[in-house]
Amino acid sequence: MAMSSEDVIRLYENVSTLTRQMLTAARSHDWDALQRLEQACADQVEVLRHGGPAPALPAELRARKVRLLQSILADDREIRNITEPSLHQLSRLLQGVAQRPSQRDGHKGLGGHNGHKG
């Protein structure tokens, strides 16, 4: 079933609200909330994708859609600015953890055994 112009704008408004909430969660380092909100946002985007052909929007609604998209993209950019350094730091930490056992145990693996008895 095709969506109406109002349905399309309502979905963009929902995505905009969710990305704003995601930004708030990212700023407070509430990663669980961020993950839940990301899923809710993805669900709304799927509705947009599979809602049938997009209706032609009147000029006022088209301008509203552009403003919503700009807000969504700005929030997304700021969320990435917050989360990407944390992801890089986590990656470095995990690389360090993965390298330590082989360096410490002379490449014997995580258990510290080299497979030989005695």
C-alpha positions in Angstrom: 0.0 0.0 0.0 1.4 3.4 -1.0 2.1 5.9 1.7 0.5 9.4 1.8 2.7 12.5 1.9 1.8 12.9 5.6 2.8 9.3 6.3 6.2 9.9 4.7 6.8 13.1 6.7 5.7 11.4 9.9 8.3 8.6 9.3 11.0 11.2 8.7 10.0 13.0 11.9 10.2 9.7 13.7 13.7 9.1 12.4 14.7 12.6 13.3 13.4 12.2 16.9 15.2 8.8 17.2 18.5 10.2 15.9 18.2 13.1 18.4 17.6 10.5 21.2 20.6 8.5 19.8 22.8 11.6 20.1 21.7 12.2 23.7 22.5 8.5 24.5 25.9 8.8 22.8 26.7 12.0 24.6 26.0 10.3 27.9 27.8 7.1 26.8 24.6 5.0 27.3 25.6 2.4 24.7 22.7 0.1 25.5 20.2 2.8 24.9 22.0 3.8 21.7 21.8 0.3 20.4 18.1 0.1 21.1 17.5 3.4 19.5 19.6 2.4 16.5 17.3 -0.6 16.0 14.2 1.5 16.3 15.6 3.9 13.8 16.5 1.1 11.4 12.9 -0.2 11.7 11.5 3.2 10.7 13.9 3.4 7.7 12.8 -0.1 6.6 9.2 1.2 6.6 10.3 4.1 4.4 12.1 1.7 2.0 9.3 -0.8 1.7 6.4 1.7 1.8 5.9 1.7 -1.9 6.7 4.5 -4.3 7.2 7.8 -2.6 4.4 10.3 -3.3 5.2 13.6 -4.9 5.4 16.1 -2.0 4.0 19.6 -2.2 6.7 22.3 -1.8 6.0 22.9 1.9 6.4 19.2 2.8 9.4 18.8 0.5 11.1 21.7 2.4 10.1 20.0 5.7 11.6 16.7 4.5 14.9 18.5 3.5 15.1 20.1 7.0 14.5 16.8 8.6 17.1 15.1 6.5 19.6 17.9 7.4 18.9 17.4 11.1 19.2 13.6 10.8 22.5 13.9 9.0 23.9 16.5 11.5 22.9 14.2 14.4 24.4 11.2 12.7 27.7 13.1 12.1 27.9 14.1 15.8 27.1 10.6 16.9 29.9 9.3 14.8 32.3 11.9 16.2 31.4 10.6 19.6 31.4 6.9 18.9 34.3 6.5 16.4 37.1 7.5 18.9 35.6 5.0 21.4 35.5 2.3 18.8 39.1 3.0 17.8 40.2 2.9 21.4 38.3 -0.4 21.9 40.0 -1.8 18.8 43.4 -0.9 20.1 42.6 -2.4 23.4 41.4 -5.6 21.9 44.5 -5.8 19.7 46.7 -5.3 22.7 44.9 -8.1 24.6 45.2 -10.4 21.6 48.9 -9.8 21.3 49.8 -10.1 25.0 49.4 -13.8 25.4 51.6 -14.7 22.4 54.3 -12.2 23.5 54.2 -13.2 27.2 54.1 -17.0 26.6 56.5 -17.1 23.8 53.8 -17.8 21.2 52.3 -20.7 23.2 48.7 -19.4 22.8 46.2 -18.3 25.3 46.5 -21.4 27.6 50.3 -21.0 27.9 50.8 -24.6 26.8 52.9 -25.6 23.8 51.2 -29.0 23.3 54.1 -31.0 24.8 53.9 -33.0 28.0 56.6 -32.6 30.6 
